[in-house]
Amino acid sequence: MSKPLRIAVLGCGFMGRAHSNAWLQVNHFFPREHTPVLKVAVARPEEKEKLEKFAKAWGYESIELDWRKAIHRDDVDLIDVCLPNNMHHDVVIEAAKAGKMIVCEKPLAMNLAEGEAMVAAVEKAGVPNMVSFNYRRVPAISLAKQVIDEGRIGKPFHYRATYNQDYTISADVPQGGMALWRLDAKVAGSGVTGDLLAHSIDTAEWLNGPIVKLVAYTETFIKQRKHAETGKLEPVTIDDACMFLAVFANGSIGTFESTRYARGRKNYNTFELNGENGAVFFDLEDPHILQYFRYADPTTGKKIEDHLTGWQRIHVTNFEHPYMKNWWVPGCTIGYEHTFINSFADFLASLEGGPKFEPTMRSALRTQRVCECILQSAREGRWVEIPA
Ligand SMILES: NC(=O)c1ccc[n+]([C@@H]2O[C@H](COP(=O)([O-])OP(=O)(O)OC[C@H]3O[C@@H](n4cnc5c(N)ncnc54)[C@H](O)[C@@H]3O)[C@@H](O)[C@H]2O)c1
């Protein structure tokens, strides 16, 4: 039986588009009881014209220029937060008080204190909630999780993650405004740590368990940039690049690197986990491939004597691969936008008695805590232990 799920999407930028598309598509590929209805699109009054075009393009029934009004509408069940980071806290708390379900983009918040208040609010209200760490639902990454959980990697030794881009190398790139609010610490909270490493940390802890301590170094290469809103040259206080060493609870050690100054890299989100019996490697710029190295049999631990031993490139498009039986036929790839569709499919299933959705805001708070420890470590130039 179909049950309308009336959605307000807040923000009509990059994620507003990705989420609108996913809500429209999800039931075509993953039949669920809930039928998403794009009820209202929300942006600021100064973007009315852009919002109208957005609403028309995606088939929204209405628009609102005041996010509070959208939250308190009786014909809205779910608030989908696709707004810059400095708005997540107020919007989520207001939505929780109004008893609405909440989807929130990552990073959860500007800082840990905000994140804690948000978790307290959603838990007090008892509203279903999720944070959009969508890379967990790249089928190749879900397959990596399966391979690790099956014991095929064995005792892990090394975790290695990168998340590199190159779009801020020019000193002429301003800070502030559409998309470039990421360069303004007052709006973003932090630089690559919250924006990119939050993804790497969520994936790493999901695959390899909790990080117990770390030491970080951050750099801001361009110290002043014109601010898009004031037109003035203003100090840049975000981290342009961040590297950290990590020790995991399982005894393995990790390196993490993120920058927006890696000339040639656009969305180079990679990880490799090397264990005693095998290894996995993933690169988001080649998203349908999981590389797997098989050294020993997971059940006997014995070396597999095989002259063909080597890295396998698994084309993750078979029906038996995560999510893929709901898509096309084997050999046909899916892409970036599908990670959001897979996420909403799981979220809707969780509302209908399926497995609990992860990550909730409570789980995403963990990533926020690690980010906070990274920034603290870089500021103080020392190792920081991460509370469990
Ligand atoms: N999961 C991912 O892979 C991923 C990717 C990109 C961005 N994000 C996250 O998504 C969020 C949004 O990022 P984006 O790239 O879509 O940003 P964006 O700049 O493209 O869009 C932001 C939108 O928010 C709207 N907005 C800003 N202030 C507002 C206000 N006061 N009232 C109503 N609307 C307002 C803007 O009009 C714009 O439409 C951020 O938290 C970001 O970190 C996640």
The ligand as an SDF file (V2000), in Angstrom:
LIG
                    3D

 44 48  0  0  0  0  0  0  0  0999 V2000
   27.2060   13.9830    0.5990 N   0  0  0  0  0  0  0  0  0  0  0  0
   28.0190   14.5980   -0.2280 C   0  0  0  0  0  0  0  0  0  0  0  0
   28.7930   13.9730   -0.9280 O   0  0  0  0  0  0  0  0  0  0  0  0
   27.9860   16.0990   -0.3230 C   0  0  0  0  0  0  0  0  0  0  0  0
   28.4400   16.7450   -1.4800 C   0  0  0  0  0  0  0  0  0  0  0  0
   28.3590   18.1500   -1.5400 C   0  0  0  0  0  0  0  0  0  0  0  0
   27.8600   18.8510   -0.4640 C   0  0  0  0  0  0  0  0  0  0  0  0
   27.4570   18.2060    0.6670 N   0  0  0  0  0  0  0  0  0  0  0  0
   26.9080   18.9450    1.8170 C   0  0  0  0  0  0  0  0  0  0  0  0
   25.6140   19.4350    1.4460 O   0  0  0  0  0  0  0  0  0  0  0  0
   25.3530   20.7020    2.0470 C   0  0  0  0  0  0  0  0  0  0  0  0
   25.0130   21.7030    0.9400 C   0  0  0  0  0  0  0  0  0  0  0  0
   26.1080   21.8020    0.0420 O   0  0  0  0  0  0  0  0  0  0  0  0
   25.9160   22.1910   -1.5040 P   0  0  0  0  0  0  0  0  0  0  0  0
   27.1330   21.7380   -2.1910 O   0  0  0  0  0  0  0  0  0  0  0  0
   24.5910   21.7300   -1.9860 O   0  0  0  0  0  0  0  0  0  0  0  0
   25.9320   23.7830   -1.3920 O   0  0  0  0  0  0  0  0  0  0  0  0
   25.4370   24.8210   -2.4870 P   0  0  0  0  0  0  0  0  0  0  0  0
   26.1440   26.1030   -2.2120 O   0  0  0  0  0  0  0  0  0  0  0  0
   25.4970   24.2340   -3.8340 O   0  0  0  0  0  0  0  0  0  0  0  0
   23.8830   24.9930   -2.1170 O   0  0  0  0  0  0  0  0  0  0  0  0
   23.4900   25.5220   -0.8700 C   0  0  0  0  0  0  0  0  0  0  0  0
   22.0390   25.9560   -0.9630 C   0  0  0  0  0  0  0  0  0  0  0  0
   21.6230   26.4560    0.3000 O   0  0  0  0  0  0  0  0  0  0  0  0
   20.8060   27.5950    0.0870 C   0  0  0  0  0  0  0  0  0  0  0  0
   20.8000   28.4880    1.2600 N   0  0  0  0  0  0  0  0  0  0  0  0
   21.8460   29.0940    1.8380 C   0  0  0  0  0  0  0  0  0  0  0  0
   21.4110   29.8430    2.8920 N   0  0  0  0  0  0  0  0  0  0  0  0
   20.0710   29.6470    2.9780 C   0  0  0  0  0  0  0  0  0  0  0  0
   19.0500   30.1370    3.8350 C   0  0  0  0  0  0  0  0  0  0  0  0
   19.3130   30.9820    4.8210 N   0  0  0  0  0  0  0  0  0  0  0  0
   17.7590   29.7200    3.6300 N   0  0  0  0  0  0  0  0  0  0  0  0
   17.4700   28.8590    2.6430 C   0  0  0  0  0  0  0  0  0  0  0  0
   18.3860   28.4000    1.7740 N   0  0  0  0  0  0  0  0  0  0  0  0
   19.6740   28.7870    1.9390 C   0  0  0  0  0  0  0  0  0  0  0  0
   21.4670   28.2520   -1.1150 C   0  0  0  0  0  0  0  0  0  0  0  0
   20.5100   29.0490   -1.7240 O   0  0  0  0  0  0  0  0  0  0  0  0
   21.7980   27.0540   -1.9730 C   0  0  0  0  0  0  0  0  0  0  0  0
   20.6770   26.7150   -2.7590 O   0  0  0  0  0  0  0  0  0  0  0  0
   26.6100   21.0410    2.8380 C   0  0  0  0  0  0  0  0  0  0  0  0
   26.4370   20.6910    4.1730 O   0  0  0  0  0  0  0  0  0  0  0  0
   27.6930   20.1740    2.2020 C   0  0  0  0  0  0  0  0  0  0  0  0
   28.7570   19.8460    3.0830 O   0  0  0  0  0  0  0  0  0  0  0  0
   27.5060   16.8500    0.7350 C   0  0  0  0  0  0  0  0  0  0  0  0
  1  2  1  0
  2  3  2  0
  2  4  1  0
  4  5  1  0
  4 44  2  0
  5  6  2  0
  6  7  1  0
  7  8  2  0
  8  9  1  0
  8 44  1  0
  9 10  1  0
  9 42  1  0
 10 11  1  0
 11 12  1  0
 11 40  1  0
 12 13  1  0
 13 14  1  0
 14 15  2  0
 14 16  1  0
 14 17  1  0
 17 18  1  0
 18 19  2  0
 18 20  1  0
 18 21  1  0
 21 22  1  0
 22 23  1  0
 23 24  1  0
 23 38  1  0
 24 25  1  0
 25 26  1  0
 25 36  1  0
 26 27  1  0
 26 35  1  0
 27 28  2  0
 28 29  1  0
 29 30  1  0
 29 35  2  0
 30 31  1  0
 30 32  2  0
 32 33  1  0
 33 34  2  0
 34 35  1  0
 36 37  1  0
 36 38  1  0
 38 39  1  0
 40 41  1  0
 40 42  1  0
 42 43  1  0
M  CHG  2   8   1  16  -1
M  END
$$$$
